[in-house]
Amino acid sequence: MAPAAAEGVETVVSENASNICKVAVIGSGNWGSVASKLIASNTLTLSSFHDEVRMWVFEETLPSGEKLTDVINRTNENVKYLPGIKLGKNVVADPDLENAVKDANMLVFVTPHQFMEGICKRISGKIKANAEAISLVKGMEVKMEGPCMISTLISQQLDINCSVLMGANIANEIAVEKFSEATVGYRLNKDVAERWVRLFSTPYFIVTAVQDVEGVELCGTLKNVVALAAGFVDGLEMGNNTKAAIMRLGLREMKAFSKLLFPSVKDSTFFESCGVADLITTCLGGRNRKVAEAFAKNGGKRSFDELEAEMLQGQKLQGVSTAREVYEVLTHRGWLELFPLFSTVHEISTGRLPPSAIVEYSEHLPRSS
Ligand SMILES: NC(=O)c1ccc[n+]([C@@H]2O[C@H](COP(=O)([O-])OP(=O)(O)OC[C@H]3O[C@@H](n4cnc5c(N)ncnc54)[C@H](O)[C@@H]3O)[C@@H](O)[C@H]2O)c1
C-alpha cells in the first residue's frame, strides 16, 4: 500500500516512495492472470509495494468484437484465459508492453516461452536500471552455442538479475484458492528472494526460496516432457504402475540432464515443490498430459498442433517444443542414449515412433544414475 501524502512529511514520503516496489506482470494467460491475482492481493496490504499491478495483455479481439484488455478492465476478469475469477481491482490490464514495464522495478515474466525472446527485445533499454525480474516461464531456448534458460535470456537481454518461481501450480486450482506450494530459485541475493517470497505468498500459496536458479527452472521445464509420456500411458490405458514407473524414470532423467548441463544444480531441489511435486501434479492433471492422452488414443494420427488448437482454446502446450529442444541438446552433445525417455517422447510426438514405444525402450535403459 503506498503511503498517504500528509502535510509536513513530504521528505519522509518521497524517501519512502523511492523504496516502494512497483510490479508489472508480463503475460496474462491462465497462469499470468492467477499470478496477477496473487500479487495484487499482497500489494494492497503490504506497505513495501505500490497497490497497482500492471498486467501486460497480448491484445486480442473477442468474438463479441470487444478488445480483451477493455473487457478485463471493465469486468476485472480475464474472460478468455481465467473466466469467473476476479483479479483484484488494483490489476490494470495494459496492451502497451513498453508502457506496462516502464515504471516497474519488479518484473514478473509469465508468457509461453516461445514469445520471450521477442518480448525481451522490445523492452530492452526501456526498463528501470535497478529492476529485478522473476520468470514463471517453463521452457528453454536452444541456440547454436547450447541451451539457454529463460532466466538467462532475460538477464542477458535486459542486463538485470532474474530469479525464477516454479512449483506444483495448476493455475485453475490456485485461482480458487486451494492450498499449494511453490519454489523461488535465486542466484545470490537472499533479500531479493525474500521480497519475491513476500510478493507471492498467501495463506493458501506457500513459497520457499532456494539458492539454485538452474535447478528450479530445469525442474519446471523438463517435467512437461515427462507429462507427455504420462499422457501416452493414460491414452494407452496402461494403468497406474506403468505411469508411476514412467514418472520415476522421468524424474531420474530430469535430475541427470540438469546436473550434466549445470553441475551446480542441487539434489535437494528435486524434493522441493518445483521438483517431485510439480512432476506429480503435471502427470496427473496438467494440459500436456491431457493432450498427450488424446494423441495416444488417436494412435498418433492427429498432430499435437491440431489437438492443441481443438482442446486448449488459445492456451499453449509447452511439452512438445521442450521435448524437441531437449532432443536437440541431446543430439548435439552425444547424450541421446543416456536419455531414452526424453528422446522417445520426442520421437513419438513427431510421429517417428508409435505411442506404444513409450514402454518399449527398456533394453536401452539409462546407464546413468
Ligand atoms: N497454466 C498453468 O497452470 C501454468 C502453471 C505454471 C506455469 N505455467 C507456465 O506459465 C507460462 C505462461 O502460461 P499461461 O498458462 O499463463 O498461458 P496460456 O497458455 O494460458 O495462454 C497463452 C498466452 O499467450 C499469449 N500470446 C499468444 N500469442 C502471443 C504472442 N505472439 N506474443 C505474446 N503472447 C502471446 C496469449 O495472449 C495468452 O496470454 C508458460 O511457460 C507455462 O508453462 C502455466
The ligand as a Gaussian input file, in Angstrom:
#p B3LYP/6-31G(d) Opt

LIG

0 1
 N       -1.398000     -22.581000     -16.723000
 C       -0.765000     -23.165000     -15.754000
 O       -1.362000     -23.917000     -14.966000
 C        0.700000     -22.893000     -15.547000
 C        1.253000     -23.193000     -14.303000
 C        2.589000     -22.937000     -14.082000
 C        3.360000     -22.407000     -15.118000
 N        2.813000     -22.125000     -16.316000
 C        3.695000     -21.537000     -17.338000
 O        3.379000     -20.159000     -17.442000
 C        3.697000     -19.682000     -18.748000
 C        2.506000     -18.920000     -19.304000
 O        1.408000     -19.803000     -19.398000
 P       -0.101000     -19.345000     -19.220000
 O       -0.825000     -20.548000     -18.699000
 O       -0.178000     -18.081000     -18.446000
 O       -0.516000     -19.000000     -20.735000
 P       -1.695000     -19.661000     -21.620000
 O       -1.167000     -20.854000     -22.351000
 O       -2.916000     -19.825000     -20.787000
 O       -2.044000     -18.514000     -22.642000
 C       -1.253000     -18.182000     -23.755000
 C       -0.889000     -16.718000     -23.626000
 O       -0.003000     -16.382000     -24.694000
 C       -0.440000     -15.132000     -25.224000
 N        0.056000     -14.999000     -26.593000
 C       -0.442000     -15.559000     -27.734000
 N        0.292000     -15.156000     -28.791000
 C        1.273000     -14.351000     -28.289000
 C        2.350000     -13.637000     -28.879000
 N        2.588000     -13.684000     -30.188000
 N        3.167000     -12.915000     -28.077000
 C        2.974000     -12.886000     -26.741000
 N        1.956000     -13.527000     -26.119000
 C        1.122000     -14.255000     -26.900000
 C       -1.940000     -15.188000     -25.112000
 O       -2.477000     -13.898000     -25.195000
 C       -2.089000     -15.767000     -23.717000
 O       -1.974000     -14.762000     -22.741000
 C        4.104000     -20.922000     -19.567000
 O        5.505000     -21.016000     -19.601000
 C        3.533000     -22.070000     -18.752000
 O        4.276000     -23.261000     -18.935000
 C        1.489000     -22.344000     -16.553000

